Amino acid sequence: MSLFGRVLPNRKHVILCNDAELSIEDENVEVLDDVSKLKKYEISKEENFIIGGASIYRLLLPKASKLYITKINQEFDGDVYFPEIDENEWKIVETEKGIKDEKNPYDYEYVTYIRK
């Protein structure tokens, strides 16, 4: 499972990949080679989570109804970013301060948004 390390326990993994030949032998993993094949997850009553990269976030953000965002209160150098959240489209429904410690050296918070 070299794409992201390992399959997380007790979770369904759906990998959107442009490599139609990619195959992962695990009953909890489904590999899709086209975004249109995600339709069954869009209409599902289950909550589904998207794990990026940036291009996946840009592609699927318009379809999202809820966002769980971790905001780290620190500036970092980088060239790839999560898409900007339009405050006219989203409402903050919960904010929780993260615990700063030796494992997490920056101030951060968990912010939950729902689409207005």
KAKA-V37321 format. One record per residue. N is the residue number from 1. PHI is phi in degrees with one decimal (* if undefined). Layout:
N&PHI ; N&PHI
This chain:
1&* ; 2&-79.6 ; 3&-64.9 ; 4&-140.6 ; 5&102.8 ; 6&-153.2 ; 7&-80.6 ; 8&-75.5 ; 9&-67.2 ; 10&58.5 ; 11&-140.4 ; 12&-82.1 ; 13&-113.3 ; 14&-119.0 ; 15&-105.5 ; 16&-95.1 ; 17&-145.4 ; 18&-84.5 ; 19&-97.4 ; 20&-63.4 ; 21&-89.4 ; 22&-63.0 ; 23&-138.3 ; 24&-124.1 ; 25&-84.4 ; 26&-157.4 ; 27&-64.4 ; 28&-93.3 ; 29&-122.4 ; 30&-123.3 ; 31&-104.3 ; 32&-117.2 ; 33&-108.2 ; 34&-153.2 ; 35&-61.2 ; 36&-63.8 ; 37&-76.4 ; 38&-82.1 ; 39&-50.6 ; 40&-63.9 ; 41&-81.5 ; 42&-65.9 ; 43&-93.3 ; 44&-68.5 ; 45&-80.4 ; 46&-72.2 ; 47&-82.2 ; 48&-114.8 ; 49&-114.1 ; 50&-107.2 ; 51&-116.6 ; 52&-65.9 ; 53&-76.5 ; 54&-56.3 ; 55&-67.2 ; 56&-68.1 ; 57&-61.0 ; 58&-60.4 ; 59&-66.7 ; 60&-103.4 ; 61&-55.5 ; 62&-62.8 ; 63&-93.7 ; 64&-76.6 ; 65&-114.1 ; 66&-147.6 ; 67&-125.7 ; 68&-111.1 ; 69&-115.8 ; 70&-100.0 ; 71&-101.6 ; 72&-98.2 ; 73&-86.4 ; 74&-156.9 ; 75&-94.3 ; 76&-129.6 ; 77&-77.1 ; 78&-174.6 ; 79&-124.9 ; 80&-131.6 ; 81&-136.3 ; 82&-65.9 ; 83&-57.9 ; 84&-64.8 ; 85&-91.2 ; 86&-77.6 ; 87&-63.5 ; 88&-77.3 ; 89&-101.9 ; 90&-125.0 ; 91&-122.7 ; 92&-76.5 ; 93&-113.4 ; 94&-159.7 ; 95&-135.8 ; 96&-134.2 ; 97&-71.9 ; 98&-78.9 ; 99&-91.6 ; 100&-84.4 ; 101&-153.9 ; 102&-65.4 ; 103&-81.9 ; 104&-128.4 ; 105&-79.6 ; 106&-115.8 ; 107&-67.5 ; 108&-154.0 ; 109&-147.0 ; 110&-98.2 ; 111&-123.0 ; 112&-108.7 ; 113&-116.8 ; 114&-123.4 ; 115&-71.0 ; 116&-70.2
